Amino acid sequence: MTKYVIITPARDEEAFLDRTIRSVAGQTILPLQWIIVNDGSIDCTGEIIDRYASEYSWITAAHRPNRGYRQAGGGVVATFYDGYAQLHNSEWDFLVKLDADLSFSPDYFEKCFAEFAKDPHLGIGGGGIYHEEAGELKLEKNPRFHVRGATKIYKKECWEALGGLLRAPGWDTVDELKANMLGWTSRTFVDLRLSHYRFTGSADGAWKDCIKNGRANYITGYHPLFMLLKCLRRVAQRPYLLGAAALCWGFISGYWRRTPQVEDRELIRYTRNQQMRRLLHLESIWK
């Protein structure tokens, strides 16, 4: 039986957390431990976590003080590591970072682990994030190597090779880029559906989310030409023009503010090389 542990950062998730917990509790393979970290919620998130922790011995409740605001990127990773510090068992095969606003089928993790079993080089994986639009579930599209931060599954050997997560926006792309650079692969299992009850970035609003994404791309070390074309492509997506302007500003302001980038020049070179190969229609992870 595959052994895995889950860490869930949760802030003001009272509307969705019950469904996520019921989804995990109904799995065909249960986790060794699930640490749910209440990140200073001002709603009933903390009470919900405590209630389920008293019901299931494999759920651990953790609570952080309220910092007074939602901190995207770095805040999520800091909360994740607070949970990671409370792992009781090191005999796990997979580490899962799971958001608190998801639901999925009872065999979700069983099928995910089957995908890892097929490919010994697969280091990071996770199901496809779907949102309900006009009564239909639609896949949130991303490059094939990218696994949404809402449902990251790390193989233990890959996790150890990564040496930790970046504590800044862009963490959920840097990990995959580094994994691929080190010889691992990463992939979304699009046929394994997770219902996501919040659109990605909706907690901060479209403008702030686009700025955050631009800043994350700068921190990750994106090639300026690749970023320019990404911004131009963004013009045709809602919010029209405004989203592209915010994305561009987030990226450019990283230079202006001298925001620290990934402290790994080899990784930045690898990232830019893969992006230029994509622009030249050569083989690349960026598809």
C-alpha positions in Angstrom: 0.0 0.0 0.0 1.4 3.4 -1.0 2.3 5.6 1.9 1.6 9.3 1.7 1.2 12.4 3.8 -0.7 15.6 3.1 -0.2 19.2 4.1 -3.0 21.7 3.6 -2.6 25.5 4.2 -6.1 26.9 4.8 -7.2 30.5 5.3 -10.9 31.5 5.5 -12.1 28.2 3.8 -15.2 27.5 5.9 -17.3 27.4 2.7 -15.3 24.6 1.1 -13.2 22.8 3.7 -15.9 20.2 4.7 -16.0 18.9 1.1 -12.2 18.6 0.9 -12.0 16.7 4.2 -14.9 14.4 3.1 -13.1 13.7 -0.2 -9.9 12.7 1.6 -11.7 10.7 4.3 -13.4 8.7 1.5 -10.2 7.7 -0.3 -9.5 4.1 -1.1 -6.0 4.7 0.3 -5.9 6.9 3.3 -2.9 9.1 4.2 -0.5 8.3 7.1 -1.0 11.8 8.3 -2.8 14.9 7.1 -1.8 18.2 8.6 -4.3 21.0 8.0 -2.8 24.4 9.0 -5.2 27.2 9.8 -3.4 30.3 8.5 -4.9 32.9 10.8 -8.5 32.5 9.5 -11.2 34.9 10.8 -14.0 32.6 9.9 -14.8 29.1 11.3 -12.0 27.3 9.4 -10.1 26.6 12.7 -13.1 25.1 14.4 -13.8 22.9 11.4 -10.2 21.6 11.4 -10.3 20.9 15.2 -13.6 19.0 14.8 -12.3 16.7 12.2 -9.0 16.3 14.0 -10.9 14.9 17.0 -12.8 12.5 14.7 -9.9 11.2 12.6 -6.6 10.2 14.3 -4.6 10.8 11.1 -5.6 14.5 10.9 -3.4 16.9 12.7 -4.7 20.4 13.4 -2.2 23.3 13.4 -3.0 27.0 13.9 -1.0 30.2 13.0 -1.8 33.7 14.2 -3.6 36.1 11.9 -1.1 38.3 10.1 -4.0 40.5 9.1 -4.0 39.9 5.3 -3.7 37.1 2.7 -0.1 36.7 1.6 0.1 35.0 -1.8 3.1 32.8 -2.7 5.5 33.2 0.2 2.7 33.1 2.8 1.4 29.8 1.4 4.8 28.2 1.5 5.5 29.4 5.0 2.2 27.9 6.1 3.1 24.7 4.3 6.4 24.5 6.2 4.7 25.0 9.5 2.7 21.9 8.7 5.8 20.0 7.4 7.5 20.6 10.7 4.7 18.5 12.4 5.1 15.4 10.3 5.2 12.4 12.8 6.3 9.8 10.3 9.2 9.9 7.8 8.3 6.6 6.2 6.3 8.1 3.4 6.6 7.6 -0.4 4.8 10.8 -1.5 4.2 14.3 -0.1 1.1 16.1 -1.1 0.4 19.8 -1.0 -3.4 20.1 -1.2 -5.6 23.2 -1.2 -8.7 23.4 1.1 -11.2 24.2 -1.6 -11.2 21.0 -3.7 -13.3 17.8 -4.1 -12.5 14.7 -6.0 -13.4 11.0 -6.4 -12.7 8.3 -3.8 -10.0 6.7 -6.0 -8.2 10.0 -6.8 -5.0 9.3 -5.0 -5.0 5.6 -5.9 -5.1 6.5 -9.6 -2.4 9.3 -9.1 0.0 6.8 -7.6 -0.7 4.4 -10.5 0.6 7.1 -12.8 3.8 7.4 -10.8 4.2 3.6 -10.9 4.1 3.7 -14.7 6.9 6.2 -15.0 9.9 5.9 -12.6 11.2 9.3 -13.7 8.0 11.1 -12.8 8.8 13.3 -9.8 5.8 15.7 -9.5 2.3 15.1 -10.5 -1.3 15.8 -9.8 -4.8 15.8 -11.2 -6.4 18.4 -13.5 -8.0 21.4 -12.0 -11.6 21.9 -13.2 -14.0 24.8 -12.7 -17.7 24.8 -13.3 -18.7 27.2 -16.1 -22.3 27.3 -17.4 -23.0 24.0 -15.8 -20.0 22.2 -17.2 -16.6 21.3 -15.7 -13.8 22.9 -17.7 -10.1 22.2 -17.4 -7.8 25.0 -16.3 -5.2 24.8 -19.1 -1.5 25.0 -18.4 1.8 23.9 -20.0 2.1 20.1 -19.9 4.9 20.1 -17.4 3.0 22.3 -14.9 1.0 20.9 -12.0 -1.2 23.4 -10.2 -0.1 24.3 -6.7 -3.5 23.3 -5.5 -2.7 19.6 -5.9 1.0 18.9 -5.9 2.2 15.3 -5.3 6.0 15.0 -4.8 7.7 11.6 -5.0 10.0 11.4 -2.0 13.3 11.1 -4.0 12.4 14.1 -6.1 11.4 16.1 -3.1 14.7 15.5 -1.4 16.6 16.4 -4.7 14.7 19.7 -4.8 16.1 20.8 -1.4 12.9 22.7 -0.5 10.4 25.2 -2.0 11.0 28.8 -2.9 9.3 31.0 -0.3 8.0 33.5 -2.8 5.5 33.8 -5.7 6.5 31.4 -8.4 7.3 28.5 -6.1 5.0 26.2 -7.9 6.8 26.6 -11.2 10.4 26.8 -9.8 10.0 23.3 -8.2 9.0 21.8 -11.6 11.6 23.5 -13.6 14.3 22.4 -11.1 12.9 18.9 -11.1 13.1 18.7 -14.9 16.6 20.2 -14.9 17.7 17.4 -12.6 16.3 14.7 -14.8 12.8 14.2 -13.3 9.6 14.9 -15.2 6.4 16.6 -14.0 2.9 16.2 -15.4 -0.8 16.9 -14.8 -3.1 13.9 -15.1 -5.9 15.7 -16.9 -8.2 12.8 -16.8 -8.2 12.8 -13.0 -10.5 15.6 -12.1 -10.5 17.8 -9.1 -13.4 20.3 -8.7 -11.9 23.7 -7.6 -14.5 25.9 -6.0 -12.4 29.1 -6.4 -11.0 30.3 -9.6 -7.2 30.5 -9.3 -6.3 33.9 -8.0 -9.9 35.0 -7.3 -9.2 35.6 -3.6 -7.0 38.6 -4.6 -9.0 39.9 -7.6 -8.0 39.7 -11.3 -5.7 42.8 -11.2 -3.7 41.8 -8.2 -3.5 38.2 -9.4 -2.1 39.2 -12.8 0.5 41.5 -11.1 1.4 38.6 -8.8 1.8 36.3 -11.7 4.0 38.8 -13.5 6.1 39.1 -10.4 6.3 35.4 -10.1 7.5 35.1 -13.7 10.3 37.7 -12.9 11.3 35.9 -9.8 11.5 32.6 -11.7 13.7 34.1 -14.3 11.6 34.1 -17.4 13.2 35.3 -20.6 12.0 38.9 -21.4 11.1 38.0 -25.0 9.0 35.0 -23.8 7.3 37.3 -21.3 6.6 39.9 -23.9 4.8 37.4 -26.1 3.0 36.0 -23.1 1.7 39.5 -22.3 0.6 40.1 -25.9 -1.3 36.8 -25.8 -2.9 37.8 -22.5 -4.6 40.8 -24.3 -7.2 38.5 -25.7 -8.2 37.1 -22.3 -10.5 38.5 -19.7 -10.1 41.1 -18.3 -9.1 42.3 -21.8 -6.0 44.5 -22.0 -6.1 45.2 -18.2 -4.9 41.7 -17.4 -2.0 42.0 -19.9 -1.1 45.4 -18.5 -1.0 44.0 -14.9 1.0 41.0 -16.0 3.5 43.2 -17.7 3.7 45.6 -14.8 4.3 42.8 -12.3 7.2 41.5 -14.4 8.8 44.9 -15.2 8.4 46.2 -11.6 10.6 43.2 -10.5 13.5 44.9 -12.2 12.6 48.4 -11.0 12.2 47.2 -7.4 15.2 44.9 -7.6 13.2 42.0 -6.3 15.4 39.0 -5.6 15.2 36.3 -8.3 15.9 32.6 -7.9 19.4 32.2 -6.5 20.3 29.6 -9.0 21.8 30.9 -12.3 21.9 27.5 -13.8 18.1 27.1 -13.2 17.4 30.5 -14.8 19.6 29.5 -17.8 17.7 26.2 -18.1 14.3 28.0 -17.9 15.2 30.6 -20.6 16.7 27.9 -22.8 13.5 25.9 -22.6 11.4 29.0 -23.4 13.5 30.0 -26.4 13.3 26.4 -27.7 9.5 26.7 -27.4 9.5 29.9 -29.4 11.7 28.3 -32.1 9.3 25.3 -32.2 12.0 22.9 -30.9 11.5 20.1 -28.4 10.8 21.7 -25.0 9.0 21.1 -21.8 6.9 24.2 -22.5 4.0 22.7 -24.4 
